[in-house]
Amino acid sequence: MSAPPSSQTGVAAADPAAAAAAPPLDAAAVPRPAARSSVETGMLLMGGAMLLVPAIDALAKLLAATMAPGQVAWGRFFFQTLFLALPLLALGRPAVRPRLDIHAARGALIAGTTLLFFWSLVWLPLADAIAIFFVEPLILTLMSALFLGEAIGWRRVTAILVGFAGALVVIQPSWQVFGLPALLPLAAATCFAGYLTLTRFLQAEGAVAMQFWAGAFALAMLTVAILAGQLTGIAVLDPAWPTQVEWLMLAGVGAVATIGHLLVVMAFRRAPAGILAPFQYLEIISATLLGLLIFGDFPDATTWLGVAIIVGAGLYVFHRERRLARLGVPEP
């Protein structure tokens, strides 16, 4: 699934696994003239990734018509792990890491993120689900304060509350129609924020290897989950043998996730997180077009109002952090 960048780490929604690509935000957010060409390339790569990745969710929504969401999530991590393993093994990696406990926790959280979001697509229009998920950077800001000791002032707290109000604007009509499933993207956003919080502890490791380990643990956990689903008959986890077309679509989900991740990695090698993070909101354009062309869905005025509130709050948080980092002063 797709997911937004973190206000703290600049993580891209192209793929929750792309999170670790983001360097810490610092004064480099203001590019020097000599670096401008590289920054512009990074912006183009990030923009392309954000327009591409809603295809993950569109394919997942199509597959959810005939397959359990848990099996679709399993297929995404199976192929993504396979695609990441091949180049890593060719380079003699990944080596055994000392913090496999944190990798396992990250794997559980990213598996939960993907399962919950794909499950939401059984009911919700694509653009609505992504719009609700956009509160993830705001949740991450709160988690960073609670668990990492990062200071946030009243302005950012206010922006977070405004962003949650925007999410409620999007959720409210979906709640009236679908009930509890309208909260699934919010639960997915919370899991992803937790995944990114743990990612902060592992910044010294290589980004691709980090995502390989997270994906491998997610795959292992989802394998256990769908085996349990087969035994218990729990609908969200109960698998069925895919057809040839469904195997190809599952491979497509993994391929788009892998490509999106690599684009984000390349983008963050060329431009700072503070510049790239707002590009995540381009996702709503691609998601809306895919939802309209494939499923005949188009967000109503209420959804667009909620999106505008969430995006505005998120951009304010990005702007605030970038400004304070450039000035080198703590949050007042």
C-alpha positions, 0 to 999 in steps of 0.5 A: 500500500501507499503511505505518506511521508513522515514529518520527521523522517520524510518517508514516502507513501510510495510504499511504507517500506520506503520510510527508511530512505529519509535522512534526518531533517537539517539545514540542508533543506535549503539547497546550495546553487551548485546542488540545485540540479540534483535537488530538482532531479530528486523532486522529479523522482519523488513526484513520479513515485507518488503518482505511481504508487496508488497503482498498488492500492488499485491492484489490491482493491481489484484483487480484494473482490476475489481474494482475502485482504490478508492474502493480497498483503502476503502476495505484496510482501512475497514479491517485494521481498523476492525482488529486493533479495535478488540484488542484495544477494548478488552484492553479498548482502544482507548480512545478519543484523544485530537488532533483529528484534526491532526488525521483527517489530517493524515487520509486524507493524508494516504487515498490520499497516498493509493488511488494514489498508487493503482491508479498508479497500474492500469497502472504501473508495480508493481516494477516500481511504488514502485521504484518511491515511494522510493523517499518518505524519501527524500521528508520527509527530505525536509518537515522536514526542511521546516515545522519542522525546522530541519537542513539539510546541503548541503550534504543531499540536494545534496543526495536528488537532486540525488535521484530525478534524479534517480526517473526521470530515472524510470519515463521517460520511463513510462511517454512515455508509460503512460503519467500522471499516471507515476507521481501518485507514486510521488504524493503518496510519497508526501502525505505520507511524509506529513502524516509522518510530522504530525505523528511527532507531536503525538509521545507521543501517542501509535503507534497502537492507532495512526494507528487506528485513522488514518485508521478510518479517512481514511475509513470515508473520502474514504467512502464519496469519493466513495459515491460521485463517485457513484453519479458522475460516476468518474471512479477512485471512482465509486464502484461496489458490490464485488464478494465473491472472491473480498471480500476475496481479500480485506480482504487479503489486510487489513490483510497483512497491519495489519500484516506488521504494527505489525511486524514493531512495534515489530521490532522498539521495539527491534532495533533503527530506524537508523539500521532498515530503510535501510531494507525497500529497500528489498521491491524491491526484493519481488515486482519484484518477485511478478510482474514477477510471477503474471503479467509477468513484470520485470524491464528493465535496465533503471528502475534498474539504477534508483532504484540504484540511489534512493536507494544509495541516500536514504542510504546516507541520513540514514548514514549521520543522523545516524552518526551525531546523534551518534556524537551529532553534528548539520548538517554542 
